[in-house]
Amino acid sequence: MGLLVESLPSEQVMEISAMMGRYDGPSYEDLSVLVLAKAKNTVLITGDGALRRAAVDNCVDCHGTCWLIGYLADQELITYAQAITAYKLIQNSKRFPPKDECDALLKIWKQRQKLE
């Protein structure tokens, strides 16, 4: 685990440049991650709305932080109690994940916590 730096071939660099002309919100760095996720056929995790819209437009599976926390709990890498704590930390740090989506997940986590 950890941070992995990837080199992009020239075709993917050109794809980023083309996307820069199509999308106003995401930065070059954001779009580089999108292009990499697309090339590797993997999930893109972001809380950035503009990058999410670009991912959907490019058929890249994209989820946010609450989904990731839920995935970690579902895979038993963390407990549901830890998932609830992580979400509360996100809320207290002035981050604003999609409230309805995260509140629905929080309700599920609280029910599953009782089963732990």
C-alpha positions as CSV (number, residue, x, y, z in Angstrom):
1,M,0.0,0.0,0.0
2,G,1.0,3.6,-0.2
3,L,1.4,6.2,-3.0
4,L,2.5,4.9,-6.3
5,V,3.8,7.3,-9.0
6,E,2.9,6.1,-12.5
7,S,4.4,7.3,-15.8
8,L,1.9,7.9,-18.6
9,P,2.7,7.1,-22.2
10,S,2.4,10.0,-24.7
11,E,-1.0,8.8,-25.9
12,Q,-2.5,9.3,-22.4
13,V,-0.8,12.7,-22.0
14,M,-2.5,13.7,-25.3
15,E,-5.8,12.4,-23.9
16,I,-5.4,14.6,-20.8
17,S,-4.7,17.6,-23.0
18,A,-7.8,16.9,-25.0
19,M,-9.9,16.5,-21.8
20,M,-8.6,19.9,-20.6
21,G,-10.4,21.4,-23.6
22,R,-13.6,19.6,-22.8
23,Y,-13.9,20.1,-19.0
24,D,-13.6,23.3,-17.2
25,G,-13.5,22.1,-13.5
26,P,-10.9,19.4,-13.2
27,S,-7.2,20.3,-13.0
28,Y,-4.6,18.6,-15.2
29,E,-3.6,16.5,-12.2
30,D,-7.2,15.4,-11.7
31,L,-7.6,14.5,-15.3
32,S,-4.3,12.5,-15.2
33,V,-5.8,10.3,-12.5
34,L,-9.0,9.9,-14.5
35,V,-7.0,8.8,-17.6
36,L,-5.0,6.4,-15.5
37,A,-8.1,4.9,-13.9
38,K,-9.7,4.5,-17.4
39,A,-6.5,2.9,-18.8
40,K,-6.3,0.5,-15.8
41,N,-10.0,-0.2,-15.7
42,T,-10.1,0.6,-12.0
43,V,-12.3,2.6,-9.7
44,L,-11.6,6.4,-9.2
45,I,-12.1,7.7,-5.7
46,T,-12.8,11.4,-5.5
47,G,-14.9,14.0,-3.7
48,D,-14.5,16.5,-6.6
49,G,-17.8,17.0,-8.3
50,A,-16.3,18.2,-11.6
51,L,-14.0,15.2,-11.7
52,R,-16.9,12.8,-11.0
53,R,-18.9,14.3,-13.9
54,A,-15.9,13.8,-16.2
55,A,-15.5,10.2,-15.0
56,V,-19.1,9.4,-15.7
57,D,-18.8,11.0,-19.1
58,N,-15.8,8.7,-19.8
59,C,-17.5,5.6,-18.4
60,V,-15.1,5.3,-15.5
61,D,-16.5,3.8,-12.3
62,C,-16.2,6.6,-9.7
63,H,-17.1,6.8,-6.0
64,G,-16.5,9.1,-3.1
65,T,-15.0,8.8,0.4
66,C,-18.1,7.5,2.1
67,W,-18.3,4.7,-0.4
68,L,-14.7,3.8,0.2
69,I,-15.2,3.8,4.0
70,G,-18.2,1.5,3.5
71,Y,-16.2,-0.8,1.2
72,L,-13.4,-1.1,3.8
73,A,-16.0,-2.0,6.4
74,D,-17.8,-4.5,4.1
75,Q,-14.4,-6.2,3.4
76,E,-13.8,-6.3,7.2
77,L,-10.6,-4.2,6.9
78,I,-12.2,-1.9,9.4
79,T,-15.1,-2.3,11.7
80,Y,-18.4,-0.5,11.2
81,A,-17.7,1.5,14.5
82,Q,-14.5,2.7,12.8
83,A,-16.5,3.6,9.7
84,I,-18.9,5.7,11.7
85,T,-15.9,7.4,13.5
86,A,-14.2,8.1,10.1
87,Y,-17.4,9.7,8.8
88,K,-17.7,11.9,11.8
89,L,-14.1,13.0,11.4
90,I,-14.9,13.9,7.8
91,Q,-17.9,16.0,8.9
92,N,-15.8,17.7,11.6
93,S,-13.1,18.6,9.1
94,K,-15.4,20.8,7.1
95,R,-15.5,18.3,4.2
96,F,-18.8,18.1,2.4
97,P,-19.4,14.6,0.9
98,P,-22.9,14.1,-0.6
99,K,-25.1,14.3,2.5
100,D,-28.0,12.1,1.4
101,E,-25.7,9.3,0.1
102,C,-23.5,9.4,3.2
103,D,-26.4,9.6,5.7
104,A,-28.0,6.5,4.1
105,L,-24.6,4.6,4.4
106,L,-24.3,5.9,8.0
107,K,-27.7,4.4,8.8
108,I,-26.6,1.0,7.4
109,W,-23.3,1.1,9.2
110,K,-25.1,1.7,12.5
111,Q,-27.4,-1.3,11.9
112,R,-24.4,-3.5,11.0
113,Q,-22.4,-2.2,14.0
114,K,-25.0,-3.9,16.2
115,L,-24.1,-7.2,14.6
116,E,-20.4,-6.9,15.2
